[in-house]
Amino acid sequence: MANAGAMRVAHRLDEVGFSDIVQIRNKVMALRAAGEKVHAFHGGEPFFETPEPIKQAAVKALADNQTHYAPSSGIAPLREALVKKLAAKNNIDATVDEVIATVGGSQALYGAFQTVLDPGDDVLVFDPYWTPISDLIRGTQARPLLVPTVSARRNGIRKTLKQFSTPKTRAIYYNTPQNPSGVVFTRAEAEEVAAFAQERDLLVIADEAYEDLVYEGEHFSIASLPGMAERTITCFTFSKTYAMTGWRAGYAVAKEPFMTGLRKIVLYSTNGVTTPVQYAMVEALKTTGKEIAARREDYRKRRDLLVAALNAVGLTCEPPAGAFYAFPNVEKISRNSKEAARLLLEKAHIATIPGSVFGAQGEGYLRFSYAVTLEEIEECAKALKKFLK
């Protein structure tokens, strides 16, 4: 007879849940299947399609029979191109052995947490935060310590990190631009985080998924600061800049011993990124700064239109400095963000994400993605007016 105690999943998964965002996506699909029109502002992917040259690079790779095993850390042309990009755009000096291709930015983050965290460790996380982060941390049997971003920026980053830190703190999760709030940390704020990390001998896991979507100020990579490259794992994705969400293309940069840890995670989980996708990544990195800037201006127009529409109906919203989300206060609808999201979806057919799923500091807010067409934002504005009249 089988041991009943064996008929369970590993304890380390006990506190790992499924994203509320997926559940909302399922509700939207059900409404659409029933023939209902839904204003979809809940998503997290670009409004445009993957550019043709990138797609053609993958097609060519297939035609050239680039369908065999590739080095698990990434093909040489890709890693060489990433080294050049990191130096030019992020001021991060790295060798080809210090970059690794990953299956999206998600695998880079998963690998980073798995590489540095042990059971019982604590991680400082600026709140609100991208929902999966707490689960990625708990999956290592470590604990996220939520640091209110607004308070930290008002009272001092270093002072606030010290307030929330514990003797078991091992790392800081540092996301800029932030999802869901659109906060862009300044260089001075990055220097405060760096000073605290060095003072306490902490590691930094930097998430720079939205590096090319900054409207106010400039994007700054914390690993470029003196003494930080050796204690930072920086994670990137091709998803947002190049509209490659479904390609699952990302990468990380780190020094030893952390790169060896990342290599192990990638090797024994996926054995690398799909080979033709890597050739598409090489092509994507050839995209000019002018093209990226033009896309950013397209997003700025959408941001300004949506923020104006939200404020016009009394949903107070500051223009986000980065990413492609608006994060308005919706207490006018309900102080409970899940209830507010439910009412908007059921009564106005506007799909959003409740702020509470992004941490305690998100309660009372909703995340609206403006990675949609201008027409969709105009339709949403009309639906909001009708709902809140």
matplotlib code that plots the C-alpha trace (Angstrom):
import matplotlib.pyplot as plt

x = [0.0, 1.3, 2.5, -0.4, 2.2, 3.8, 0.6, 1.1, 3.1, 6.3, 5.8, 7.7, 4.7, 2.2, 2.3, 2.6, -0.7, -2.0, -2.3, -5.5, -4.8, -5.2, -8.6, -9.7, -8.5, -10.7, -13.8, -13.1, -12.9, -16.2, -17.9, -16.6, -17.6, -21.1, -21.0, -20.4, -18.2, -15.4, -13.1, -9.9, -7.6, -6.4, -3.6, 0.1, 1.3, 2.0, -0.7, 1.4, 2.4, 6.0, 7.8, 8.2, 12.1, 12.0, 9.5, 11.4, 14.6, 12.9, 11.5, 15.0, 16.4, 13.9, 14.6, 18.4, 17.7, 18.7, 16.4, 19.0, 20.3, 22.0, 24.3, 22.0, 23.2, 22.5, 24.1, 27.3, 25.8, 23.0, 25.3, 27.7, 24.8, 23.6, 27.0, 27.0, 23.4, 24.2, 27.2, 25.5, 22.1, 22.6, 26.2, 26.7, 30.1, 29.8, 31.5, 29.7, 30.1, 28.2, 25.0, 22.5, 19.4, 16.2, 12.7, 11.3, 12.1, 10.1, 12.7, 15.4, 13.6, 12.8, 16.5, 17.7, 15.6, 16.4, 20.1, 20.4, 17.7, 17.7, 14.7, 14.2, 15.7, 13.9, 13.6, 12.8, 10.1, 8.8, 5.0, 2.9, 4.8, 4.3, 2.0, 4.2, 7.2, 5.9, 5.2, 8.6, 10.1, 7.9, 8.7, 12.3, 10.8, 12.0, 9.7, 8.9, 9.0, 6.8, 8.2, 5.7, 7.1, 5.3, 6.5, 10.0, 10.2, 8.7, 10.7, 13.9, 14.7, 17.6, 15.8, 12.7, 14.6, 16.4, 13.0, 11.6, 14.8, 15.5, 18.7, 17.6, 17.3, 19.4, 18.2, 16.3, 13.9, 14.3, 11.9, 12.0, 9.9, 7.4, 4.5, 1.7, 2.3, 4.6, 7.0, 10.5, 13.3, 15.8, 19.5, 19.7, 17.1, 19.1, 22.2, 20.3, 19.3, 22.9, 24.3, 22.0, 22.8, 26.5, 26.2, 24.2, 26.0, 22.8, 22.1, 19.9, 17.6, 16.8, 13.8, 14.1, 11.3, 10.0, 13.4, 12.4, 9.1, 10.1, 8.2, 9.4, 13.1, 15.4, 15.9, 18.9, 20.3, 21.4, 24.1, 26.0, 26.8, 30.3, 30.4, 27.0, 27.7, 29.1, 26.1, 23.3, 21.4, 19.6, 16.7, 15.4, 12.7, 12.1, 8.3, 7.6, 10.0, 9.6, 6.0, 7.4, 5.3, 4.6, 8.1, 9.3, 12.6, 14.6, 18.0, 20.0, 23.4, 25.4, 28.9, 30.1, 29.2, 25.6, 26.0, 26.8, 23.6, 21.6, 23.2, 22.2, 18.6, 18.3, 20.1, 17.9, 14.6, 14.5, 18.0, 17.9, 15.7, 14.2, 16.9, 15.0, 13.7, 17.3, 17.9, 14.8, 16.3, 19.5, 17.4, 15.3, 18.5, 19.1, 16.0, 17.0, 16.7, 14.5, 12.0, 11.9, 11.4, 8.5, 6.7, 7.3, 5.6, 2.6, 2.4, 2.6, -0.4, -2.4, -1.2, -2.3, -5.7, -6.5, -5.3, -7.4, -10.5, -10.0, -9.6, -12.6, -14.9, -13.3, -10.9, -7.8, -4.7, -1.2, 0.4, 2.7, 6.4, 7.0, 5.6, 2.1, -0.3, -2.4, -3.1, -6.0, -7.6, -11.1, -12.5, -15.3, -16.5, -15.5, -12.8, -12.3, -10.4, -11.6, -15.2, -14.4, -13.0, -16.0, -18.4, -16.6, -16.4, -20.0, -21.7, -19.5, -17.7, -14.3, -11.7, -9.0, -6.8, -7.6, -4.8, -4.8, -3.3, -0.1, 0.3, -1.3, -0.4, -2.5, -5.7, -8.2, -6.6, -7.1, -4.6, -5.6, -3.3, -3.1, -1.3, -4.5, -5.7, -6.6, -10.2, -10.4, -9.4, -12.1, -14.7, -13.6, -14.0, -17.6, -18.3, -16.8, -18.9, -22.1, -21.2, -20.2, -22.9]
y = [0.0, 3.4, 5.8, 8.3, 10.9, 10.8, 11.7, 15.5, 18.2, 19.5, 21.7, 24.6, 25.0, 25.4, 29.2, 29.5, 30.5, 31.2, 34.7, 36.6, 38.2, 34.8, 34.4, 37.8, 36.9, 33.8, 35.9, 38.2, 35.2, 33.9, 37.2, 37.4, 33.8, 34.8, 37.5, 40.4, 43.4, 43.9, 46.9, 45.0, 47.0, 44.1, 42.9, 43.4, 43.2, 45.7, 47.0, 46.3, 43.1, 41.7, 43.7, 41.9, 41.8, 39.9, 37.4, 36.9, 36.2, 33.3, 32.1, 32.2, 30.4, 27.6, 27.5, 27.3, 24.3, 26.2, 23.8, 21.8, 22.1, 25.5, 26.3, 26.4, 29.9, 31.2, 31.3, 33.3, 36.0, 36.7, 36.9, 39.2, 41.5, 41.6, 42.6, 45.5, 46.5, 46.4, 48.7, 51.2, 51.4, 50.4, 51.3, 47.8, 46.3, 42.5, 39.7, 37.1, 34.7, 37.1, 37.1, 34.3, 33.9, 32.9, 31.8, 35.3, 37.7, 35.4, 32.6, 35.2, 36.3, 32.7, 31.8, 34.8, 34.0, 30.3, 31.2, 33.5, 32.5, 29.8, 28.8, 31.3, 34.3, 37.6, 39.8, 43.5, 44.2, 47.6, 47.6, 47.6, 45.0, 42.7, 39.9, 36.8, 38.2, 37.2, 33.6, 33.4, 34.3, 32.0, 29.2, 29.2, 29.1, 32.7, 35.6, 38.8, 42.0, 44.6, 48.2, 50.9, 52.7, 56.0, 56.1, 55.2, 58.0, 60.5, 59.6, 58.4, 55.1, 54.1, 55.0, 53.0, 50.0, 49.9, 50.2, 47.1, 45.0, 42.0, 40.1, 37.5, 39.9, 38.6, 40.6, 43.5, 43.2, 46.4, 47.1, 50.2, 51.3, 49.7, 47.5, 48.4, 52.0, 53.3, 54.7, 55.3, 55.4, 58.2, 57.8, 59.3, 56.8, 53.9, 55.2, 55.0, 51.4, 50.6, 52.2, 50.2, 47.0, 47.5, 48.6, 45.4, 43.1, 42.4, 41.3, 43.1, 41.5, 44.2, 43.9, 46.2, 44.8, 48.3, 50.0, 51.5, 52.9, 55.9, 59.2, 61.3, 61.2, 58.5, 54.8, 54.0, 50.6, 50.1, 47.6, 50.4, 52.0, 51.4, 48.2, 47.0, 44.8, 42.1, 42.0, 42.5, 40.1, 42.2, 40.7, 41.8, 40.8, 41.3, 41.2, 44.8, 46.7, 44.5, 43.1, 39.6, 38.3, 35.0, 34.3, 33.9, 35.8, 37.3, 37.4, 38.2, 39.6, 38.8, 38.1, 34.9, 33.0, 34.0, 33.3, 29.7, 29.4, 30.9, 28.5, 25.5, 26.7, 27.3, 24.0, 21.8, 23.5, 24.3, 23.6, 27.1, 29.2, 27.8, 28.1, 30.0, 32.4, 33.3, 34.4, 36.6, 38.1, 38.9, 40.7, 42.5, 44.0, 45.7, 47.9, 51.5, 54.0, 56.1, 53.2, 52.6, 56.3, 56.4, 53.5, 55.3, 58.4, 56.2, 55.0, 58.6, 59.6, 56.6, 57.4, 61.0, 60.1, 57.5, 59.5, 62.5, 60.2, 58.7, 62.1, 63.5, 61.0, 61.5, 58.5, 60.4, 59.4, 60.8, 60.4, 57.3, 58.1, 54.7, 51.3, 51.2, 51.1, 53.8, 53.2, 55.4, 55.6, 54.0, 54.4, 56.4, 53.0, 50.9, 51.0, 47.3, 47.1, 43.5, 44.8, 47.8, 45.6, 43.3, 46.2, 47.7, 44.4, 43.4, 46.8, 48.6, 45.7, 47.3, 44.7, 45.9, 44.4, 45.0, 46.9, 44.6, 41.7, 43.9, 44.2, 46.0, 49.4, 48.7, 48.5, 51.1, 51.3, 49.5, 48.8, 49.9, 48.9, 51.5, 49.1, 49.3, 51.3, 55.0, 54.0, 51.5, 54.2, 56.5, 53.8, 53.1, 56.8, 56.7, 53.6, 55.1, 58.3, 56.2, 54.0, 56.9, 59.4]
z = [0.0, -1.0, 1.8, 2.1, 3.2, -0.2, -2.0, -1.9, -3.6, -2.1, 0.9, -0.8, -3.1, -0.2, -0.3, -4.0, -5.6, -9.1, -10.4, -9.9, -13.3, -15.0, -13.3, -14.6, -18.1, -17.9, -17.0, -19.9, -22.3, -20.9, -21.5, -25.1, -25.7, -24.7, -27.4, -25.0, -25.9, -23.3, -23.0, -22.3, -20.1, -18.0, -20.2, -20.1, -23.6, -26.4, -28.7, -31.9, -33.5, -33.6, -36.3, -39.6, -39.7, -36.3, -37.6, -40.8, -38.9, -37.2, -40.5, -42.0, -39.1, -39.6, -43.4, -42.6, -40.3, -37.1, -35.3, -33.3, -29.8, -29.1, -26.2, -23.1, -22.2, -25.7, -29.2, -29.5, -31.9, -29.4, -26.3, -28.2, -29.2, -25.6, -24.3, -26.8, -25.9, -22.2, -22.6, -24.9, -23.2, -19.6, -18.9, -17.7, -18.6, -19.1, -21.0, -23.1, -20.2, -17.9, -20.0, -20.4, -22.6, -20.8, -21.6, -21.1, -18.3, -16.0, -16.2, -15.6, -12.4, -11.3, -11.9, -9.9, -6.9, -7.0, -7.3, -4.3, -1.8, 0.9, 3.1, 5.8, 3.9, 3.6, 0.5, 0.5, -2.1, -3.0, -2.8, -5.0, -7.0, -10.0, -8.6, -9.3, -7.4, -4.0, -5.3, -6.9, -3.5, -1.5, -3.9, -2.5, 1.0, 1.6, 2.7, 0.9, 3.1, 1.6, 1.6, 0.7, -2.3, -1.7, 1.9, 0.9, -1.7, 0.7, 3.8, 2.2, 0.5, 2.7, 5.9, 4.9, 3.7, 7.1, 8.9, 7.1, 7.0, 9.3, 10.3, 7.7, 4.8, 1.9, -1.1, -2.5, -5.5, -7.5, -10.3, -12.4, -14.2, -11.8, -12.7, -11.8, -10.7, -13.4, -10.8, -12.3, -9.7, -10.2, -10.2, -6.7, -5.5, -7.1, -5.3, -2.0, -2.7, -3.7, -0.6, 1.7, -0.2, 0.2, 3.8, 4.7, 2.2, 0.3, -3.2, -5.7, -8.2, -10.7, -13.0, -16.0, -18.2, -19.1, -19.6, -23.0, -21.7, -19.7, -20.3, -17.4, -16.4, -17.7, -17.1, -14.9, -14.3, -10.7, -11.7, -13.5, -10.1, -8.6, -6.6, -7.8, -10.8, -8.6, -6.3, -8.8, -11.1, -13.7, -15.6, -19.0, -21.5, -25.2, -24.6, -24.0, -26.3, -29.3, -28.8, -28.3, -25.4, -27.0, -28.1, -24.5, -25.0, -22.1, -20.6, -17.5, -16.7, -13.6, -12.3, -10.7, -8.6, -9.6, -13.3, -12.6, -10.5, -13.4, -15.9, -13.7, -13.4, -17.2, -18.1, -15.9, -16.6, -20.3, -21.5, -23.1, -25.4, -28.5, -31.2, -33.9, -31.3, -30.5, -34.1, -33.8, -30.6, -32.5, -35.2, -32.5, -31.0, -34.4, -33.9, -34.0, -31.2, -33.4, -33.9, -30.1, -29.4, -31.9, -30.1, -26.8, -28.1, -29.2, -25.7, -24.3, -26.4, -25.0, -21.4, -21.7, -23.2, -20.6, -17.6, -18.7, -19.1, -15.6, -13.9, -15.8, -14.0, -10.6, -10.6, -9.5, -11.4, -11.7, -15.1, -14.7, -15.4, -17.1, -18.2, -19.8, -16.9, -15.2, -11.5, -10.4, -7.0, -7.4, -3.9, -5.6, -7.0, -3.9, -1.3, -2.0, -5.3, -6.1, -5.7, -7.9, -10.6, -10.4, -10.8, -13.7, -15.5, -14.9, -15.2, -17.7, -19.3, -18.6, -17.6, -15.1, -12.4, -8.7, -7.0, -4.0, -6.0, -6.3, -2.5, 0.4, -1.0, -4.1, -2.2, -3.4, -6.9, -10.2, -12.9, -16.4, -19.2, -22.0, -24.4, -26.5, -29.5, -29.1, -30.2, -27.4, -24.9, -26.3, -26.0, -22.4, -21.6, -22.8, -20.8, -17.7, -18.0, -18.4, -15.5, -13.1, -14.2]

ax = plt.figure().add_subplot(projection="3d")
ax.plot(x, y, z, "-o")
ax.set_aspect("equal")
plt.show()
